[in-house]
Amino acid sequence: MPTAPAPKIKNELTGFGGWLILPMLGIILSIFVLPATIYAQNIEVIEYWDALTNPLSDSFIPLFKELIYFEILGNSILYSVLLFLCYVFFTKKKIAIKVYIFFQLFSLVLVVSDIVLAMTLLDLEFEPSDIKDISRVLVSCAIWIPYFLLSVRVKNTFVN
């Protein structure tokens, strides 16, 4: 008597596992690290704001106020996107892939434009820390954007 074939077991990669754990941890950490970093970078600016932005002050820096406003706006957008990304990521929404890629690219644009603007407006030299900051974001983009575009696990996880 012929036996029925065994049911096929789906061995699909789905859910938060494998390499997808790393971007997930990055998202969670960024929720806490980003505000702390913004605060740490701007605490002295807040303390000396009047002296740096008052044209009558000896410490006045032209266009410094505009540069800080640009940074505040850029970081506010970045953090808002991060919070939205957190929601769509953990609810496994299909749009999470595009939002994650946007987050990565916006981070890159923000870092590069901030460095270029600071160098231009404040007449600063390009420093090794600038190379480190740009390289960190570039490497992140180079790894995670292709992963989110090509990974079977990503495609199978973000389906809602």
C-alpha positions as CSV (number, residue, x, y, z in Angstrom):
1,M,0.0,0.0,0.0
2,P,1.5,3.3,-1.0
3,T,2.2,5.7,1.8
4,A,1.4,9.4,1.6
5,P,4.4,11.6,1.1
6,A,5.6,13.3,4.3
7,P,4.4,16.9,4.6
8,K,7.0,19.4,3.5
9,I,8.4,21.3,6.4
10,K,8.9,25.0,5.7
11,N,12.4,26.0,6.7
12,E,12.0,29.7,6.0
13,L,14.1,32.3,7.7
14,T,11.7,34.5,9.5
15,G,11.5,36.6,12.7
16,F,14.1,38.4,14.6
17,G,17.1,36.1,14.4
18,G,20.3,35.7,12.6
19,W,22.0,38.9,11.5
20,L,18.7,40.8,11.9
21,I,19.5,40.8,15.7
22,L,22.3,43.4,15.1
23,P,20.2,46.1,13.5
24,M,17.5,45.4,16.1
25,L,19.9,46.0,18.9
26,G,21.2,49.1,17.1
27,I,17.7,50.5,17.0
28,I,17.1,49.8,20.7
29,L,20.4,51.3,21.7
30,S,19.9,54.4,19.5
31,I,16.8,55.3,21.3
32,F,18.9,56.0,24.4
33,V,22.3,56.9,22.9
34,L,21.1,59.5,20.4
35,P,19.5,61.9,22.9
36,A,22.5,61.5,25.3
37,T,25.0,62.2,22.5
38,I,23.1,65.2,21.3
39,Y,23.0,66.5,24.9
40,A,26.7,65.9,25.5
41,Q,27.7,67.6,22.3
42,N,25.6,70.7,23.0
43,I,25.9,71.2,26.7
44,E,28.7,73.8,26.3
45,V,26.9,75.5,23.4
46,I,23.9,75.9,25.7
47,E,26.1,77.3,28.5
48,Y,27.8,79.9,26.2
49,W,24.9,80.5,23.8
50,D,24.5,84.2,24.4
51,A,28.2,84.9,24.0
52,L,28.5,82.9,20.8
53,T,25.4,84.3,19.1
54,N,25.5,88.0,20.2
55,P,27.1,90.2,17.6
56,L,28.3,92.5,20.3
57,S,30.2,89.8,22.1
58,D,33.9,89.1,21.7
59,S,33.1,85.4,21.3
60,F,30.5,86.0,18.6
61,I,30.7,83.5,15.7
62,P,28.8,84.5,12.6
63,L,26.2,81.9,11.4
64,F,26.9,79.8,14.5
65,K,23.2,80.1,15.5
66,E,22.1,78.9,12.1
67,L,24.5,75.9,12.3
68,I,23.1,74.9,15.7
69,Y,19.5,75.3,14.4
70,F,20.4,73.0,11.5
71,E,21.8,70.4,13.9
72,I,18.8,70.6,16.1
73,L,16.4,70.2,13.2
74,G,18.4,67.4,11.7
75,N,18.7,65.5,14.9
76,S,15.0,66.0,15.7
77,I,14.1,64.6,12.3
78,L,16.5,61.7,12.8
79,Y,15.1,60.9,16.3
80,S,11.5,61.1,15.0
81,V,12.4,58.7,12.2
82,L,14.0,56.4,14.8
83,L,10.9,56.3,16.9
84,F,8.7,55.6,13.9
85,L,11.3,52.9,12.8
86,C,11.0,51.4,16.2
87,Y,7.3,51.0,15.8
88,V,7.3,49.6,12.3
89,F,10.2,47.4,13.0
90,F,8.8,45.6,16.0
91,T,5.3,45.4,14.5
92,K,7.0,43.8,11.5
93,K,5.5,46.2,9.0
94,K,6.6,45.9,5.4
95,I,7.5,49.6,5.3
96,A,10.1,49.0,8.0
97,I,12.6,48.1,5.3
98,K,12.3,51.4,3.6
99,V,12.2,53.3,6.9
100,Y,15.4,51.6,8.0
101,I,17.2,52.4,4.7
102,F,16.0,56.0,5.0
103,F,17.2,56.2,8.6
104,Q,20.7,55.0,7.5
105,L,20.9,57.4,4.5
106,F,19.6,60.3,6.5
107,S,22.2,59.6,9.2
108,L,24.9,59.7,6.5
109,V,23.6,62.9,5.0
110,L,23.3,64.6,8.4
111,V,26.8,63.7,9.5
112,V,28.5,64.7,6.2
113,S,26.5,68.0,5.9
114,D,27.1,68.9,9.5
115,I,30.8,68.4,9.1
116,V,31.0,70.4,5.8
117,L,28.8,73.2,7.2
118,A,30.9,73.4,10.4
119,M,34.1,73.5,8.4
120,T,32.8,76.1,6.0
121,L,30.9,78.4,8.5
122,L,33.4,78.1,11.4
123,D,36.6,77.9,9.2
124,L,37.6,74.6,10.8
125,E,40.1,72.0,9.5
126,F,39.0,68.5,8.6
127,E,40.0,66.4,11.6
128,P,40.6,62.7,12.2
129,S,37.4,62.5,14.3
130,D,35.5,63.7,11.2
131,I,36.9,60.8,9.2
132,K,35.9,58.4,12.0
133,D,32.3,59.8,12.1
134,I,31.8,59.6,8.4
135,S,33.5,56.2,8.1
136,R,31.3,54.7,10.9
137,V,28.1,55.8,9.1
138,L,29.4,54.8,5.7
139,V,30.3,51.3,6.9
140,S,26.8,51.0,8.5
141,C,25.2,52.0,5.3
142,A,27.4,49.7,3.2
143,I,26.5,46.7,5.4
144,W,22.9,47.2,6.4
145,I,21.3,48.7,3.3
146,P,22.2,45.8,1.0
147,Y,21.3,43.4,3.8
148,F,17.8,44.9,4.1
149,L,17.4,44.9,0.3
150,L,18.6,41.3,-0.3
151,S,18.0,39.3,2.9
152,V,15.5,36.5,2.8
153,R,15.0,36.8,6.5
154,V,14.2,40.5,6.2
155,K,11.7,39.8,3.3
156,N,10.0,37.1,5.3
157,T,9.9,39.0,8.6
158,F,8.5,42.3,7.5
159,V,5.2,41.3,5.9
160,N,2.4,43.1,7.8
